[in-house]
Structure formats: C-alpha cells, structure tokens
Amino acid sequence: VINESQKQQLESASYSSRYALGLFYEAGTRIDVPWAAQYITDNPCIRFISIDNKKRNIESPEIGPSVVVHTTVTFGSENLDSDPAEVQQLILSHLERMVPSLPKPASIKCQKWRYSQVTKAVPNCLGQMILHTQPLLICGGDGFTHSNFSGCIDSAMSLAEAVKSHL
C-alpha cells in the first residue's frame, strides 16, 4: 500500500524504550507516602513513581491501591532484551531502596515498552501521512509530532483536516 519514499520516512522515526512496573495491593492496604507522584532525577533506573489511585484522586476502601513505576530511557535501552524477570527484580530493588515503606504487593506486572516515546518524529509530515487516497488511508499519532499530550492533539487536528479535505 505504501511507496518506498513513505516507507523510508516511517522507518526514520525513532523511539525511546523503557519499562513500566505495576504493583497491585489488596483493598485496605495503606501506602504511607506524603506524595501522589514523583519525578525522579537522580536514579539510574527509576524516572517516575506514582500512587496511581491517589494521583487520580480515586481512593476507595473497596479497591486496593496501585503503584506505577516508569524507568529511565537509559535503563530501558540497556535492558531491552534482558530477561523480564531479572528486569523486574532490578526495578524492585531500586524501588525498595527509594521507598522502603512500601508494603508487599498482592501482584506485580512488568511491562516492556519497546516503543515508548518519540525521540525523532517522522520527517516532513505535519502530524499525519496519507498512505493511500482510494480508499483513504491515513496514519498519525505522536510519532508524527512529539511525545506529549499536545503532540497527540496536534496530530489529531492534522488528521481531521486531512480527512475533511478528502470528503
């Protein structure tokens, strides 16, 4: 469906890699920290920690809290092809040193994001790329702008305009 030039443009985009770790607790578990989320700048493994239900302001006695941890881009790249169980242990060891008061979770989920955030967007595309006109096939997303909420909005607006011009 796509031509060689489009293929080369799409392949030139690059993304960072990282891991996310979710710790899930039984209802009634207290996570005793004075913050809902923290951006970490001085740890080689962990970049962001949030007490997710607290961050979203949806604390409930019926639903257990959860903790979400995002790793640094460097850690993600260095451990991209490592054994997931070993990566999980590495992240947990850093987390335990940073927040020693965390209780033992009921379950843990470690998620690898091979393509996490855009580091270099698809060139020469302002938020979208028309791959085919009959039928209309357009791709978009933050890979065509930049990785944050405004990049997603910019792409959505560009996609809407492209669709509108083909109606």
HELIX and SHEET records of a PDB file:
HELIX    1   1 GLU A    4  GLU A   11  1                                   8    
HELIX    2   2 ASP A   52  LYS A   55  1                                   4    
HELIX    3   3 VAL A   73  GLU A   78  1                                   6    
HELIX    4   4 PRO A   84  MET A   98  1                                  15    
HELIX    5   5 ASP A  142  PHE A  144  5                                   3    
HELIX    6   6 PHE A  149  SER A  165  1                                  17    
SHEET    1   A 2 SER A  14  TYR A  15  0                                        
SHEET    2   A 2 VAL A 118  LYS A 120 -1                                        
SHEET    1   B 5 ALA A  37  TYR A  39  0                                        
SHEET    2   B 5 ILE A  46  ILE A  51 -1                                        
SHEET    3   B 5 SER A  66  THR A  71 -1                                        
SHEET    4   B 5 ARG A  18  PHE A  24 -1                                        
SHEET    5   B 5 SER A 107  TRP A 113 -1                                        
SHEET    1   C 2 GLN A 128  THR A 133  0                                        
SHEET    2   C 2 LEU A 136  GLY A 140 -1                                        
END                                                                             
